[in-house]
Amino acid sequence: MSLPHSLACVHAVCNPRLELRTKPGSWALLSAFLLANLITSDSRAEEAPLYDLVIYGGTSAGIVAAVQASRMGASVVVLEPSNRIGGLTTSGLGQTDIGNKAAIGGISREFYRRIRDHYQHESNWKWESRASYRSGGQSRTNANEDTMWTFEPSAALKVMQDFVDEHRIKLVRNAKIDRTPLKGKGKRVQGVVMQDARIRAIITEDKTEYRAKRFIDASYEGDLLAGAGVSYSVGRESSQTYGESLNGVQTRRALHHQIHPGVDPFRVAGDPNSGLLPGIDKAGPGIEQQADHRVQAFCFRMCLTDQPANRLKILKPANYDPLDYELLFRNFEAGAKTLPWSFSLMPNRKTDINNNRGVSTDFIGESYHYPEASYEDREATVAKHLHYQQGLLWTLAHHPRVPRSMRQQVSQWGPCRDEFASPDGWQRQLYIREARRMTGAIVMTQNHCQGSLVAKQPVGLAAYTMDSHHVQRYVDAKGQVQNEGDVQVGGFSPYGIDYGSLTPKATECVNLLVPVCLSASHIAFGSIRMEPVFMVLGQTAATAAIHSIRDKQTVQNIDYDKLRGQLIHDKQVLSWSQPKHESP
């Protein structure tokens, strides 16, 4: 039985000993055809799988988004640029910042219930008894609560890893977007593959491609949104931009965490020719309420312990320079009498220590370039913050210009042996309080926080004071050092976050959602930027992404009523009180 001509040719290719009798020229033609098909077949075999959802950033928001997508039956992968998941929630921020716990629902609240469950087991109390622990501050856990809002980094990490394991979430660590610029494409990068206004794939530095129908940028930096060419801001808008009173340069409101009066700014006191002390911005402060490029200060949340068996020694860092702490010394000598940090006890005799007062853990002035910096430059910034803060801890424990009572108190503490992988006991996740902020379909502003504008399509609540840490140090008209940028204004009820603040403009990208670097002014972001809220918005973003896939809609055009119904079903909290006005 003879084979059809085409099949005979295929047979001949696979069996070179077989003589093929055919018309002149047909062998070359068919060989070319077969080669092309083999190449196409190989490329298809090697093509990256198509996920429903790729999440860039294994922060608390990213992990919660993945959990929600998994529960909705979607295929999902999380790309985490570092080796640790959970972001700040698993890296020392154990005294949870939240203005009103009742505003938090959904998987975010489930996380805090799981924390409570964790500490119900006596086996998890290694360094003290459960009965002896007393939580304090706004995160105090009352006896009748089913949640717990203070915790060790390791406890938070366990809960996050449990989420990943239970839902069999594909997680890729050390997966950084290739941020090599695309020539002539503005902020676009090679690692974000675009077609029209749609992300087709993410390519990481190791050249692995991740394709998806929808994407979520859950990173603190906003590298995915920026790489896709989506509009964003860095720094502070002027108060005129969105009709706010608390944006832009704020010298008059900077009353808290302030330098003590009378501190000289020069390296040699009284000698301007000696130059300014480290960290003082010679260009500052700028024009009141006007925009600038500066970013509020970063720090590490310090997890220390006073349990000798678990305590590492406070070490003096290499290349320690006391000049870096001269402002601290002069602040004490000018009359400051309080230990300059916020001290909160976590379970098992550990702490969450945060910035407090005029010279503290915030490395003021060293955050400006971080949002747009290369990976290498960011790592250098993190290392510089680590060096400063390790030196600050050693200074407070040992330097003779620190009051003796403070030295005695601080020297009882040290980094924990059992918390972080690094031998020095320090985490490597810097508290990125603010980086890029998307300029999306809707911008959340001070007016939303204070209720003069109300979200038309609320997808979660924020409940914290409008809070900016200091942004710069400068020399005032009296020739003294001042801090600038701290704003703390509250007194308002929990308020809705509009769905449009999670989506880019439709002309820029139609398949991306952004729950962390969302669309908000500097001062509104200062209220929204809390870890429980990021988790709420991560769940919302995943829900919206899956709805947009199933309904074949862009993320901007999904059915809000359907989204709202799903969120309520999943126990999100979407309203607090009757709205006064609606945003235009």
WODA-V318605 format. One record per backbone hydrogen bond with DSSP energy under -1.0 kcal/mol. CO is the residue of the C=O (numbers start at 1). NH is the residue of the N-H. If there is no record, write none. Layout:
BEGIN
CO;NH
CO;NH
END
This chain:
BEGIN
4;8
5;9
6;10
7;11
8;12
9;13
10;14
11;15
15;18
23;26
25;29
26;30
27;31
28;32
29;33
30;34
31;35
32;36
33;37
34;38
35;39
36;40
37;41
38;42
39;43
40;44
41;45
42;46
51;213
52;214
53;77
54;216
55;79
56;218
58;86
59;63
60;64
61;65
62;66
63;67
64;68
65;69
66;70
67;71
68;72
69;74
70;73
75;53
77;55
78;172
79;57
80;175
82;174
86;89
88;91
88;93
92;94
94;96
100;103
101;104
105;109
106;110
107;111
108;112
109;113
110;114
111;115
112;116
112;148
113;117
114;118
115;119
117;120
118;121
121;124
122;125
137;140
142;145
149;96
152;156
153;157
154;158
155;159
156;160
157;161
158;162
159;163
160;164
161;165
162;166
163;167
164;169
165;168
170;78
172;80
176;205
178;191
180;190
182;185
185;188
188;182
189;192
191;203
193;200
193;201
195;198
197;510
198;195
201;193
202;210
203;178
204;207
208;204
210;202
211;51
214;54
215;513
216;56
222;226
223;227
224;228
225;230
226;229
227;189
231;439
233;437
236;292
239;244
249;289
250;485
253;255
263;481
265;277
268;271
271;274
272;275
275;267
277;280
281;284
287;290
289;239
290;249
292;236
298;363
299;431
302;353
304;351
305;414
307;310
310;417
317;320
321;324
322;325
323;326
325;329
326;330
327;331
328;332
329;333
330;334
331;336
332;335
339;341
342;354
344;352
346;350
350;346
353;302
354;342
362;364
363;366
370;373
374;378
375;379
376;380
377;381
378;382
379;383
380;384
381;385
382;386
383;387
384;388
385;389
386;390
387;391
388;392
389;393
390;394
391;395
392;396
393;397
394;398
395;399
399;402
403;407
404;408
405;409
406;410
407;411
409;412
410;413
414;305
415;312
422;425
430;432
431;433
437;233
444;521
445;448
445;449
446;450
447;452
447;453
454;583
457;499
460;497
462;495
466;489
468;487
470;297
472;484
473;281
474;482
476;479
480;476
482;474
484;471
484;472
487;468
489;466
495;462
497;459
498;501
499;502
500;442
501;519
502;514
503;441
505;508
505;509
510;555
511;215
513;217
516;518
517;438
519;444
521;525
522;526
524;527
524;528
525;529
528;530
530;534
531;535
532;536
533;537
534;538
535;539
536;540
537;541
538;542
539;543
540;544
541;545
542;546
543;547
544;548
545;549
546;550
547;551
548;553
554;557
559;563
560;564
561;565
562;566
563;567
564;568
565;569
566;570
567;572
568;571
571;106
END
